[in-house]
Amino acid sequence: KNQHLYDVIEMLDDVDFTCYWAGNQKLWRLTGCWQLYFDVHAWSNVACVNRKRVPRLAMKMENIFQQLLLMEDGGTSATTITKGKMMRASRHEIMSLDPTMMTSKYLSPEAIS
């Protein structure tokens, strides 16, 4: 409760874990990619993998993240390509590259009151 996600991600990296935001068929790496606006206190799913103990899974997870980076819009569009197939996915602020979109729900006047 009193720990910041950043501190946990750094601690896990020290013991060979790589962590990602886990979204709808997307992974966005947190380890080595921390942004200040990630420190929003809200429910989210984080998936971590031990790079040394399960290197094949670590590589698969990193490949999913790298594919997301190659998408023109960072994977925030309503349609994404997964395993060569077009799939519908909802827009979600946690998978956005836009800090305003990510934090608007939590920093709006309605959320503060």
Biopython code that builds the backbone (N, CA, C, O; Angstrom):
import numpy as np
from Bio.PDB.StructureBuilder import StructureBuilder

atoms = [
    (1, "LYS", "N", (0.825, -1.190, 0.000)),
    (1, "LYS", "CA", (0.000, 0.000, 0.000)),
    (1, "LYS", "C", (0.873, 1.259, 0.000)),
    (1, "LYS", "O", (0.557, 2.229, -0.689)),
    (2, "ASN", "N", (1.943, 1.249, 0.750)),
    (2, "ASN", "CA", (2.802, 2.426, 0.833)),
    (2, "ASN", "C", (3.971, 2.384, -0.139)),
    (2, "ASN", "O", (4.804, 3.291, -0.142)),
    (3, "GLN", "N", (4.046, 1.339, -0.967)),
    (3, "GLN", "CA", (5.130, 1.236, -1.939)),
    (3, "GLN", "C", (4.681, 1.752, -3.289)),
    (3, "GLN", "O", (3.514, 1.628, -3.662)),
    (4, "HIS", "N", (5.614, 2.329, -4.013)),
    (4, "HIS", "CA", (5.337, 2.773, -5.367)),
    (4, "HIS", "C", (5.652, 1.639, -6.330)),
    (4, "HIS", "O", (6.573, 0.852, -6.112)),
    (5, "LEU", "N", (4.871, 1.575, -7.393)),
    (5, "LEU", "CA", (5.089, 0.543, -8.399)),
    (5, "LEU", "C", (6.512, 0.614, -8.947)),
    (5, "LEU", "O", (7.129, -0.419, -9.205)),
    (6, "TYR", "N", (7.025, 1.808, -9.123)),
    (6, "TYR", "CA", (8.390, 1.972, -9.633)),
    (6, "TYR", "C", (9.387, 1.204, -8.767)),
    (6, "TYR", "O", (10.259, 0.512, -9.293)),
    (7, "ASP", "N", (9.266, 1.318, -7.461)),
    (7, "ASP", "CA", (10.201, 0.641, -6.555)),
    (7, "ASP", "C", (10.104, -0.882, -6.683)),
    (7, "ASP", "O", (11.115, -1.583, -6.633)),
    (8, "VAL", "N", (8.891, -1.377, -6.847)),
    (8, "VAL", "CA", (8.699, -2.821, -7.002)),
    (8, "VAL", "C", (9.294, -3.287, -8.324)),
    (8, "VAL", "O", (9.954, -4.325, -8.376)),
    (9, "ILE", "N", (9.067, -2.532, -9.387)),
    (9, "ILE", "CA", (9.616, -2.890, -10.705)),
    (9, "ILE", "C", (11.143, -2.911, -10.650)),
    (9, "ILE", "O", (11.768, -3.825, -11.189)),
    (10, "GLU", "N", (11.742, -1.922, -10.009)),
    (10, "GLU", "CA", (13.203, -1.877, -9.882)),
    (10, "GLU", "C", (13.727, -3.045, -9.049)),
    (10, "GLU", "O", (14.736, -3.653, -9.406)),
    (11, "MET", "N", (13.055, -3.365, -7.948)),
    (11, "MET", "CA", (13.468, -4.484, -7.108)),
    (11, "MET", "C", (13.402, -5.795, -7.893)),
    (11, "MET", "O", (14.314, -6.618, -7.810)),
    (12, "LEU", "N", (12.324, -5.987, -8.654)),
    (12, "LEU", "CA", (12.179, -7.214, -9.444)),
    (12, "LEU", "C", (13.218, -7.285, -10.555)),
    (12, "LEU", "O", (13.720, -8.366, -10.863)),
    (13, "ASP", "N", (13.544, -6.150, -11.158)),
    (13, "ASP", "CA", (14.586, -6.127, -12.187)),
    (13, "ASP", "C", (15.923, -6.573, -11.597)),
    (13, "ASP", "O", (16.697, -7.257, -12.266)),
    (14, "ASP", "N", (16.194, -6.195, -10.370)),
    (14, "ASP", "CA", (17.443, -6.588, -9.704)),
    (14, "ASP", "C", (17.560, -8.098, -9.522)),
    (14, "ASP", "O", (18.665, -8.626, -9.396)),
    (15, "VAL", "N", (16.411, -8.801, -9.507)),
    (15, "VAL", "CA", (16.441, -10.265, -9.378)),
    (15, "VAL", "C", (15.958, -10.930, -10.674)),
    (15, "VAL", "O", (15.335, -11.991, -10.655)),
    (16, "ASP", "N", (16.267, -10.266, -11.803)),
    (16, "ASP", "CA", (16.101, -10.825, -13.156)),
    (16, "ASP", "C", (14.663, -10.957, -13.655)),
    (16, "ASP", "O", (14.371, -11.828, -14.475)),
    (17, "PHE", "N", (13.760, -10.096, -13.166)),
    (17, "PHE", "CA", (12.399, -10.097, -13.686)),
    (17, "PHE", "C", (12.202, -8.897, -14.604)),
    (17, "PHE", "O", (12.725, -7.812, -14.348)),
    (18, "THR", "N", (11.443, -9.104, -15.673)),
    (18, "THR", "CA", (10.991, -8.024, -16.534)),
    (18, "THR", "C", (9.480, -7.950, -16.368)),
    (18, "THR", "O", (8.791, -8.969, -16.420)),
    (19, "CYS", "N", (8.967, -6.732, -16.165)),
    (19, "CYS", "CA", (7.537, -6.556, -15.915)),
    (19, "CYS", "C", (6.900, -5.696, -16.998)),
    (19, "CYS", "O", (7.531, -4.814, -17.581)),
    (20, "TYR", "N", (5.624, -5.986, -17.244)),
    (20, "TYR", "CA", (4.850, -5.322, -18.295)),
    (20, "TYR", "C", (3.466, -4.980, -17.758)),
    (20, "TYR", "O", (2.928, -5.686, -16.905)),
    (21, "TRP", "N", (2.884, -3.867, -18.278)),
    (21, "TRP", "CA", (1.458, -3.675, -18.118)),
    (21, "TRP", "C", (0.841, -4.772, -18.967)),
    (21, "TRP", "O", (1.278, -4.988, -20.098)),
    (22, "ALA", "N", (-0.146, -5.459, -18.462)),
    (22, "ALA", "CA", (-0.823, -6.505, -19.221)),
    (22, "ALA", "C", (-2.188, -5.982, -19.646)),
    (22, "ALA", "O", (-3.065, -5.746, -18.815)),
    (23, "GLY", "N", (-2.352, -5.806, -20.954)),
    (23, "GLY", "CA", (-3.603, -5.314, -21.490)),
    (23, "GLY", "C", (-4.281, -6.373, -22.331)),
    (23, "GLY", "O", (-3.907, -7.546, -22.293)),
    (24, "ASN", "N", (-5.267, -5.963, -23.080)),
    (24, "ASN", "CA", (-6.019, -6.861, -23.948)),
    (24, "ASN", "C", (-5.135, -7.313, -25.104)),
    (24, "ASN", "O", (-5.023, -6.617, -26.112)),
    (25, "GLN", "N", (-4.514, -8.465, -24.961)),
    (25, "GLN", "CA", (-3.596, -9.037, -25.945)),
    (25, "GLN", "C", (-2.427, -8.101, -26.245)),
    (25, "GLN", "O", (-1.909, -8.080, -27.361)),
    (26, "LYS", "N", (-2.016, -7.325, -25.233)),
    (26, "LYS", "CA", (-0.900, -6.395, -25.378)),
    (26, "LYS", "C", (-0.061, -6.441, -24.115)),
    (26, "LYS", "O", (-0.565, -6.714, -23.026)),
    (27, "LEU", "N", (1.207, -6.175, -24.276)),
    (27, "LEU", "CA", (2.108, -6.007, -23.140)),
    (27, "LEU", "C", (2.896, -4.731, -23.374)),
    (27, "LEU", "O", (3.421, -4.515, -24.466)),
    (28, "TRP", "N", (2.981, -3.894, -22.367)),
    (28, "TRP", "CA", (3.749, -2.651, -22.459)),
    (28, "TRP", "C", (4.805, -2.705, -21.363)),
    (28, "TRP", "O", (4.473, -2.699, -20.177)),
    (29, "ARG", "N", (6.084, -2.759, -21.758)),
    (29, "ARG", "CA", (7.152, -2.969, -20.781)),
    (29, "ARG", "C", (7.263, -1.809, -19.802)),
    (29, "ARG", "O", (7.274, -0.642, -20.194)),
    (30, "LEU", "N", (7.345, -2.150, -18.535)),
    (30, "LEU", "CA", (7.595, -1.194, -17.462)),
    (30, "LEU", "C", (9.078, -1.156, -17.128)),
    (30, "LEU", "O", (9.640, -0.083, -16.908)),
    (31, "THR", "N", (9.715, -2.324, -17.087)),
    (31, "THR", "CA", (11.130, -2.437, -16.735)),
    (31, "THR", "C", (11.977, -1.686, -17.762)),
    (31, "THR", "O", (11.959, -2.003, -18.951)),
    (32, "GLY", "N", (12.710, -0.698, -17.288)),
    (32, "GLY", "CA", (13.570, 0.077, -18.178)),
    (32, "GLY", "C", (12.835, 1.102, -19.022)),
    (32, "GLY", "O", (13.459, 1.780, -19.838)),
    (33, "CYS", "N", (11.538, 1.233, -18.850)),
    (33, "CYS", "CA", (10.733, 2.157, -19.666)),
    (33, "CYS", "C", (9.821, 3.032, -18.808)),
    (33, "CYS", "O", (8.804, 3.527, -19.294)),
    (34, "TRP", "N", (10.169, 3.225, -17.563)),
    (34, "TRP", "CA", (9.281, 3.917, -16.618)),
    (34, "TRP", "C", (9.035, 5.360, -17.039)),
    (34, "TRP", "O", (9.953, 6.069, -17.451)),
    (35, "GLN", "N", (7.788, 5.777, -16.926)),
    (35, "GLN", "CA", (7.378, 7.160, -17.159)),
    (35, "GLN", "C", (6.708, 7.654, -15.876)),
    (35, "GLN", "O", (6.026, 6.881, -15.203)),
    (36, "LEU", "N", (6.891, 8.914, -15.532)),
    (36, "LEU", "CA", (6.305, 9.441, -14.298)),
    (36, "LEU", "C", (4.793, 9.278, -14.243)),
    (36, "LEU", "O", (4.237, 9.042, -13.171)),
    (37, "TYR", "N", (4.123, 9.400, -15.378)),
    (37, "TYR", "CA", (2.669, 9.299, -15.363)),
    (37, "TYR", "C", (2.183, 7.864, -15.163)),
    (37, "TYR", "O", (0.977, 7.640, -15.067)),
    (38, "PHE", "N", (3.091, 6.885, -15.097)),
    (38, "PHE", "CA", (2.699, 5.515, -14.744)),
    (38, "PHE", "C", (2.321, 5.424, -13.269)),
    (38, "PHE", "O", (1.658, 4.471, -12.859)),
    (39, "ASP", "N", (2.729, 6.391, -12.478)),
    (39, "ASP", "CA", (2.499, 6.333, -11.038)),
    (39, "ASP", "C", (1.102, 6.845, -10.681)),
    (39, "ASP", "O", (0.939, 7.698, -9.809)),
    (40, "VAL", "N", (0.105, 6.303, -11.374)),
    (40, "VAL", "CA", (-1.288, 6.619, -11.109)),
    (40, "VAL", "C", (-1.837, 5.488, -10.257)),
    (40, "VAL", "O", (-1.683, 4.318, -10.605)),
    (41, "HIS", "N", (-2.471, 5.823, -9.152)),
    (41, "HIS", "CA", (-2.980, 4.795, -8.245)),
    (41, "HIS", "C", (-4.351, 4.333, -8.708)),
    (41, "HIS", "O", (-5.376, 4.942, -8.403)),
    (42, "ALA", "N", (-4.335, 3.234, -9.454)),
    (42, "ALA", "CA", (-5.565, 2.634, -9.958)),
    (42, "ALA", "C", (-5.296, 1.155, -10.176)),
    (42, "ALA", "O", (-4.145, 0.725, -10.262)),
    (43, "TRP", "N", (-6.361, 0.389, -10.262)),
    (43, "TRP", "CA", (-6.212, -1.037, -10.490)),
    (43, "TRP", "C", (-5.627, -1.255, -11.884)),
    (43, "TRP", "O", (-6.065, -0.639, -12.856)),
    (44, "SER", "N", (-4.651, -2.121, -11.967)),
    (44, "SER", "CA", (-4.078, -2.493, -13.261)),
    (44, "SER", "C", (-3.466, -3.874, -13.125)),
    (44, "SER", "O", (-3.231, -4.362, -12.019)),
    (45, "ASN", "N", (-3.216, -4.487, -14.252)),
    (45, "ASN", "CA", (-2.597, -5.803, -14.261)),
    (45, "ASN", "C", (-1.155, -5.673, -14.720)),
    (45, "ASN", "O", (-0.867, -5.073, -15.756)),
    (46, "VAL", "N", (-0.264, -6.240, -13.936)),
    (46, "VAL", "CA", (1.153, -6.248, -14.267)),
    (46, "VAL", "C", (1.572, -7.707, -14.360)),
    (46, "VAL", "O", (1.280, -8.507, -13.472)),
    (47, "ALA", "N", (2.260, -8.044, -15.449)),
    (47, "ALA", "CA", (2.768, -9.410, -15.646)),
    (47, "ALA", "C", (4.288, -9.351, -15.656)),
    (47, "ALA", "O", (4.882, -8.542, -16.369)),
    (48, "CYS", "N", (4.915, -10.216, -14.860)),
    (48, "CYS", "CA", (6.377, -10.246, -14.775)),
    (48, "CYS", "C", (6.878, -11.636, -15.140)),
    (48, "CYS", "O", (6.189, -12.634, -14.930)),
    (49, "VAL", "N", (8.078, -11.685, -15.685)),
    (49, "VAL", "CA", (8.686, -12.958, -16.069)),
    (49, "VAL", "C", (10.153, -12.946, -15.663)),
    (49, "VAL", "O", (10.827, -11.924, -15.796)),
    (50, "ASN", "N", (10.648, -14.073, -15.170)),
    (50, "ASN", "CA", (12.055, -14.188, -14.804)),
    (50, "ASN", "C", (12.856, -14.501, -16.070)),
    (50, "ASN", "O", (12.673, -15.547, -16.692)),
    (51, "ARG", "N", (13.740, -13.582, -16.437)),
    (51, "ARG", "CA", (14.509, -13.705, -17.676)),
    (51, "ARG", "C", (15.446, -14.908, -17.686)),
    (51, "ARG", "O", (15.692, -15.485, -18.745)),
    (52, "LYS", "N", (15.971, -15.295, -16.527)),
    (52, "LYS", "CA", (16.930, -16.402, -16.461)),
    (52, "LYS", "C", (16.250, -17.760, -16.329)),
    (52, "LYS", "O", (16.710, -18.742, -16.912)),
    (53, "ARG", "N", (15.172, -17.823, -15.577)),
    (53, "ARG", "CA", (14.517, -19.117, -15.336)),
    (53, "ARG", "C", (13.624, -19.558, -16.484)),
    (53, "ARG", "O", (13.520, -20.752, -16.767)),
    (54, "VAL", "N", (12.976, -18.603, -17.150)),
    (54, "VAL", "CA", (12.088, -18.943, -18.270)),
    (54, "VAL", "C", (12.379, -18.031, -19.466)),
    (54, "VAL", "O", (11.550, -17.201, -19.841)),
    (55, "PRO", "N", (13.564, -18.196, -20.056)),
    (55, "PRO", "CA", (13.965, -17.287, -21.145)),
    (55, "PRO", "C", (13.062, -17.354, -22.372)),
    (55, "PRO", "O", (12.893, -16.346, -23.059)),
    (56, "ARG", "N", (12.483, -18.506, -22.662)),
    (56, "ARG", "CA", (11.601, -18.596, -23.833)),
    (56, "ARG", "C", (10.336, -17.761, -23.625)),
    (56, "ARG", "O", (9.901, -17.056, -24.535)),
    (57, "LEU", "N", (9.749, -17.840, -22.436)),
    (57, "LEU", "CA", (8.572, -17.027, -22.138)),
    (57, "LEU", "C", (8.944, -15.543, -22.122)),
    (57, "LEU", "O", (8.192, -14.708, -22.625)),
    (58, "ALA", "N", (10.097, -15.218, -21.548)),
    (58, "ALA", "CA", (10.555, -13.823, -21.524)),
    (58, "ALA", "C", (10.691, -13.278, -22.944)),
    (58, "ALA", "O", (10.324, -12.135, -23.217)),
    (59, "MET", "N", (11.220, -14.105, -23.841)),
    (59, "MET", "CA", (11.388, -13.680, -25.239)),
    (59, "MET", "C", (10.023, -13.496, -25.914)),
    (59, "MET", "O", (9.830, -12.547, -26.674)),
    (60, "LYS", "N", (9.094, -14.387, -25.641)),
    (60, "LYS", "CA", (7.748, -14.251, -26.222)),
    (60, "LYS", "C", (7.072, -12.969, -25.735)),
    (60, "LYS", "O", (6.458, -12.246, -26.520)),
    (61, "MET", "N", (7.190, -12.695, -24.446)),
    (61, "MET", "CA", (6.575, -11.487, -23.901)),
    (61, "MET", "C", (7.219, -10.234, -24.486)),
    (61, "MET", "O", (6.522, -9.277, -24.823)),
    (62, "GLU", "N", (8.526, -10.236, -24.608)),
    (62, "GLU", "CA", (9.221, -9.085, -25.187)),
    (62, "GLU", "C", (8.833, -8.904, -26.650)),
    (62, "GLU", "O", (8.691, -7.773, -27.113)),
    (63, "ASN", "N", (8.658, -10.004, -27.384)),
    (63, "ASN", "CA", (8.247, -9.911, -28.789)),
    (63, "ASN", "C", (6.863, -9.284, -28.920)),
    (63, "ASN", "O", (6.618, -8.510, -29.846)),
    (64, "ILE", "N", (5.957, -9.612, -27.998)),
    (64, "ILE", "CA", (4.626, -8.989, -28.021)),
    (64, "ILE", "C", (4.762, -7.480, -27.817)),
    (64, "ILE", "O", (4.110, -6.698, -28.508)),
    (65, "PHE", "N", (5.600, -7.077, -26.880)),
    (65, "PHE", "CA", (5.836, -5.651, -26.641)),
    (65, "PHE", "C", (6.457, -4.986, -27.869)),
    (65, "PHE", "O", (6.029, -3.906, -28.276)),
    (66, "GLN", "N", (7.464, -5.629, -28.456)),
    (66, "GLN", "CA", (8.126, -5.053, -29.627)),
    (66, "GLN", "C", (7.162, -4.903, -30.802)),
    (66, "GLN", "O", (7.233, -3.918, -31.537)),
    (67, "GLN", "N", (6.266, -5.865, -30.983)),
    (67, "GLN", "CA", (5.264, -5.750, -32.046)),
    (67, "GLN", "C", (4.353, -4.554, -31.798)),
    (67, "GLN", "O", (3.956, -3.871, -32.742)),
    (68, "LEU", "N", (4.023, -4.300, -30.550)),
    (68, "LEU", "CA", (3.205, -3.146, -30.206)),
    (68, "LEU", "C", (3.917, -1.847, -30.591)),
    (68, "LEU", "O", (3.285, -0.911, -31.080)),
    (69, "LEU", "N", (5.230, -1.796, -30.368)),
    (69, "LEU", "CA", (5.996, -0.603, -30.725)),
    (69, "LEU", "C", (6.009, -0.359, -32.232)),
    (69, "LEU", "O", (6.071, 0.786, -32.680)),
    (70, "LEU", "N", (5.952, -1.426, -33.002)),
    (70, "LEU", "CA", (5.983, -1.297, -34.458)),
    (70, "LEU", "C", (4.671, -0.801, -35.042)),
    (70, "LEU", "O", (4.631, -0.331, -36.179)),
    (71, "MET", "N", (3.601, -0.904, -34.270)),
    (71, "MET", "CA", (2.311, -0.410, -34.750)),
    (71, "MET", "C", (2.349, 1.109, -34.788)),
    (71, "MET", "O", (2.877, 1.744, -33.875)),
    (72, "GLU", "N", (1.795, 1.687, -35.832)),
    (72, "GLU", "CA", (1.840, 3.134, -36.026)),
    (72, "GLU", "C", (1.294, 3.918, -34.846)),
    (72, "GLU", "O", (1.855, 4.948, -34.474)),
    (73, "ASP", "N", (0.206, 3.442, -34.255)),
    (73, "ASP", "CA", (-0.459, 4.208, -33.206)),
    (73, "ASP", "C", (-0.194, 3.662, -31.813)),
    (73, "ASP", "O", (-0.880, 4.039, -30.863)),
    (74, "GLY", "N", (0.789, 2.783, -31.676)),
    (74, "GLY", "CA", (1.093, 2.224, -30.369)),
    (74, "GLY", "C", (0.061, 1.227, -29.877)),
    (74, "GLY", "O", (0.036, 0.881, -28.696)),
    (75, "GLY", "N", (-0.798, 0.761, -30.791)),
    (75, "GLY", "CA", (-1.768, -0.258, -30.434)),
    (75, "GLY", "C", (-3.025, 0.261, -29.780)),
    (75, "GLY", "O", (-3.747, -0.505, -29.142)),
    (76, "THR", "N", (-3.312, 1.564, -29.923)),
    (76, "THR", "CA", (-4.495, 2.105, -29.252)),
    (76, "THR", "C", (-5.708, 2.157, -30.163)),
    (76, "THR", "O", (-6.786, 2.552, -29.718)),
    (77, "SER", "N", (-5.567, 1.770, -31.429)),
    (77, "SER", "CA", (-6.716, 1.831, -32.320)),
    (77, "SER", "C", (-7.703, 0.721, -31.998)),
    (77, "SER", "O", (-7.379, -0.225, -31.279)),
    (78, "ALA", "N", (-8.900, 0.844, -32.534)),
    (78, "ALA", "CA", (-9.946, -0.137, -32.244)),
    (78, "ALA", "C", (-9.647, -1.484, -32.887)),
    (78, "ALA", "O", (-10.140, -2.509, -32.417)),
    (79, "THR", "N", (-8.857, -1.503, -33.943)),
    (79, "THR", "CA", (-8.531, -2.760, -34.607)),
    (79, "THR", "C", (-7.036, -2.979, -34.520)),
    (79, "THR", "O", (-6.255, -2.090, -34.862)),
    (80, "THR", "N", (-6.632, -4.152, -34.068)),
    (80, "THR", "CA", (-5.222, -4.488, -34.000)),
    (80, "THR", "C", (-4.990, -5.814, -34.705)),
    (80, "THR", "O", (-5.931, -6.576, -34.931)),
    (81, "ILE", "N", (-3.758, -6.087, -35.049)),
    (81, "ILE", "CA", (-3.409, -7.337, -35.714)),
    (81, "ILE", "C", (-2.724, -8.233, -34.700)),
    (81, "ILE", "O", (-1.727, -7.839, -34.096)),
    (82, "THR", "N", (-3.243, -9.424, -34.510)),
    (82, "THR", "CA", (-2.667, -10.390, -33.593)),
    (82, "THR", "C", (-2.555, -11.714, -34.312)),
    (82, "THR", "O", (-3.547, -12.229, -34.828)),
    (83, "LYS", "N", (-1.348, -12.275, -34.353)),
    (83, "LYS", "CA", (-1.097, -13.553, -35.020)),
    (83, "LYS", "C", (-1.627, -13.538, -36.443)),
    (83, "LYS", "O", (-2.201, -14.523, -36.908)),
    (84, "GLY", "N", (-1.432, -12.414, -37.141)),
    (84, "GLY", "CA", (-1.836, -12.313, -38.537)),
    (84, "GLY", "C", (-3.330, -12.120, -38.755)),
    (84, "GLY", "O", (-3.766, -12.069, -39.905)),
    (85, "LYS", "N", (-4.131, -12.010, -37.702)),
    (85, "LYS", "CA", (-5.571, -11.842, -37.844)),
    (85, "LYS", "C", (-5.977, -10.481, -37.301)),
    (85, "LYS", "O", (-5.408, -9.983, -36.329)),
    (86, "MET", "N", (-6.969, -9.894, -37.947)),
    (86, "MET", "CA", (-7.511, -8.639, -37.455)),
    (86, "MET", "C", (-8.414, -8.938, -36.273)),
    (86, "MET", "O", (-9.254, -9.835, -36.347)),
    (87, "MET", "N", (-8.255, -8.205, -35.192)),
    (87, "MET", "CA", (-9.076, -8.419, -34.011)),
    (87, "MET", "C", (-9.557, -7.076, -33.498)),
    (87, "MET", "O", (-8.859, -6.069, -33.612)),
    (88, "ARG", "N", (-10.749, -7.068, -32.935)),
    (88, "ARG", "CA", (-11.288, -5.859, -32.331)),
    (88, "ARG", "C", (-10.770, -5.742, -30.898)),
    (88, "ARG", "O", (-10.754, -6.724, -30.157)),
    (89, "ALA", "N", (-10.360, -4.571, -30.525)),
    (89, "ALA", "CA", (-9.899, -4.325, -29.158)),
    (89, "ALA", "C", (-10.398, -2.956, -28.735)),
    (89, "ALA", "O", (-10.433, -2.024, -29.539)),
    (90, "SER", "N", (-10.777, -2.837, -27.494)),
    (90, "SER", "CA", (-11.279, -1.547, -27.025)),
    (90, "SER", "C", (-10.109, -0.602, -26.759)),
    (90, "SER", "O", (-9.009, -1.033, -26.412)),
    (91, "ARG", "N", (-10.364, 0.676, -26.926)),
    (91, "ARG", "CA", (-9.362, 1.688, -26.582)),
    (91, "ARG", "C", (-9.259, 1.721, -25.070)),
    (91, "ARG", "O", (-10.276, 1.663, -24.378)),
    (92, "HIS", "N", (-8.079, 1.813, -24.564)),
    (92, "HIS", "CA", (-7.920, 1.869, -23.113)),
    (92, "HIS", "C", (-6.785, 2.820, -22.780)),
    (92, "HIS", "O", (-5.713, 2.750, -23.382)),
    (93, "GLU", "N", (-7.015, 3.709, -21.823)),
    (93, "GLU", "CA", (-6.031, 4.737, -21.500)),
    (93, "GLU", "C", (-4.699, 4.164, -21.030)),
    (93, "GLU", "O", (-3.673, 4.825, -21.190)),
    (94, "ILE", "N", (-4.674, 2.981, -20.465)),
    (94, "ILE", "CA", (-3.424, 2.441, -19.942)),
    (94, "ILE", "C", (-2.492, 2.012, -21.079)),
    (94, "ILE", "O", (-1.281, 1.911, -20.879)),
    (95, "MET", "N", (-3.042, 1.761, -22.264)),
    (95, "MET", "CA", (-2.216, 1.353, -23.393)),
    (95, "MET", "C", (-1.923, 2.524, -24.322)),
    (95, "MET", "O", (-1.350, 2.328, -25.394)),
    (96, "SER", "N", (-2.295, 3.708, -23.941)),
    (96, "SER", "CA", (-2.068, 4.893, -24.752)),
    (96, "SER", "C", (-0.654, 5.431, -24.547)),
    (96, "SER", "O", (-0.035, 5.213, -23.506)),
    (97, "LEU", "N", (-0.165, 6.125, -25.544)),
    (97, "LEU", "CA", (1.113, 6.813, -25.420)),
    (97, "LEU", "C", (0.913, 8.266, -25.000)),
    (97, "LEU", "O", (1.878, 8.991, -24.759)),
    (98, "ASP", "N", (-0.342, 8.679, -24.916)),
    (98, "ASP", "CA", (-0.681, 10.060, -24.602)),
    (98, "ASP", "C", (-0.909, 10.224, -23.095)),
    (98, "ASP", "O", (-1.869, 9.670, -22.559)),
    (99, "PRO", "N", (-0.034, 10.982, -22.398)),
    (99, "PRO", "CA", (-0.190, 11.149, -20.955)),
    (99, "PRO", "C", (-1.534, 11.755, -20.559)),
    (99, "PRO", "O", (-2.081, 11.407, -19.512)),
    (100, "THR", "N", (-2.068, 12.647, -21.370)),
    (100, "THR", "CA", (-3.351, 13.272, -21.054)),
    (100, "THR", "C", (-4.456, 12.228, -21.033)),
    (100, "THR", "O", (-5.293, 12.219, -20.130)),
    (101, "MET", "N", (-4.456, 11.341, -22.039)),
    (101, "MET", "CA", (-5.479, 10.297, -22.092)),
    (101, "MET", "C", (-5.333, 9.344, -20.905)),
    (101, "MET", "O", (-6.330, 8.915, -20.325)),
    (102, "MET", "N", (-4.097, 9.014, -20.548)),
    (102, "MET", "CA", (-3.857, 8.062, -19.471)),
    (102, "MET", "C", (-4.297, 8.598, -18.112)),
    (102, "MET", "O", (-4.787, 7.840, -17.275)),
    (103, "THR", "N", (-4.127, 9.880, -17.892)),
    (103, "THR", "CA", (-4.373, 10.426, -16.555)),
    (103, "THR", "C", (-5.690, 11.188, -16.429)),
    (103, "THR", "O", (-6.082, 11.548, -15.319)),
    (104, "SER", "N", (-6.377, 11.440, -17.536)),
    (104, "SER", "CA", (-7.587, 12.277, -17.482)),
    (104, "SER", "C", (-8.641, 11.719, -16.534)),
    (104, "SER", "O", (-9.312, 12.483, -15.840)),
    (105, "LYS", "N", (-8.794, 10.411, -16.496)),
    (105, "LYS", "CA", (-9.792, 9.793, -15.619)),
    (105, "LYS", "C", (-9.474, 10.049, -14.143)),
    (105, "LYS", "O", (-10.381, 10.165, -13.319)),
    (106, "TYR", "N", (-8.197, 10.135, -13.819)),
    (106, "TYR", "CA", (-7.774, 10.241, -12.428)),
    (106, "TYR", "C", (-7.490, 11.673, -11.992)),
    (106, "TYR", "O", (-7.498, 11.970, -10.798)),
    (107, "LEU", "N", (-7.241, 12.555, -12.943)),
    (107, "LEU", "CA", (-6.901, 13.930, -12.591)),
    (107, "LEU", "C", (-8.023, 14.913, -12.960)),
    (107, "LEU", "O", (-7.854, 16.127, -12.845)),
    (108, "SER", "N", (-9.141, 14.389, -13.394)),
    (108, "SER", "CA", (-10.258, 15.278, -13.732)),
    (108, "SER", "C", (-10.862, 15.858, -12.452)),
    (108, "SER", "O", (-10.703, 15.275, -11.379)),
    (109, "PRO", "N", (-11.547, 16.989, -12.550)),
    (109, "PRO", "CA", (-12.157, 17.598, -11.356)),
    (109, "PRO", "C", (-13.132, 16.630, -10.664)),
    (109, "PRO", "O", (-13.226, 16.629, -9.437)),
    (110, "GLU", "N", (-13.858, 15.806, -11.439)),
    (110, "GLU", "CA", (-14.800, 14.853, -10.845)),
    (110, "GLU", "C", (-14.071, 13.812, -10.015)),
    (110, "GLU", "O", (-14.574, 13.400, -8.970)),
    (111, "ALA", "N", (-12.890, 13.374, -10.460)),
    (111, "ALA", "CA", (-12.148, 12.344, -9.748)),
    (111, "ALA", "C", (-11.526, 12.880, -8.452)),
    (111, "ALA", "O", (-11.350, 12.140, -7.484)),
    (112, "ILE", "N", (-11.199, 14.164, -8.449)),
    (112, "ILE", "CA", (-10.553, 14.759, -7.287)),
    (112, "ILE", "C", (-11.543, 15.001, -6.159)),
    (112, "ILE", "O", (-11.197, 14.881, -4.984)),
    (113, "SER", "N", (-12.790, 15.347, -6.523)),
    (113, "SER", "CA", (-13.783, 15.648, -5.485)),
    (113, "SER", "C", (-14.365, 14.407, -4.850)),
    (113, "SER", "O", (-15.211, 14.507, -3.962)),
]
sb = StructureBuilder()
sb.init_structure("model")
sb.init_model(0)
sb.init_chain("A")
sb.init_seg("    ")
for serial, (resi, resn, name, xyz) in enumerate(atoms, 1):
    if name == "N":
        sb.init_residue(resn, " ", resi, " ")
    sb.init_atom(name, np.array(xyz, "f"), 0.0, 1.0, " ", f" {name:<3s}", serial, name[0])
structure = sb.get_structure()
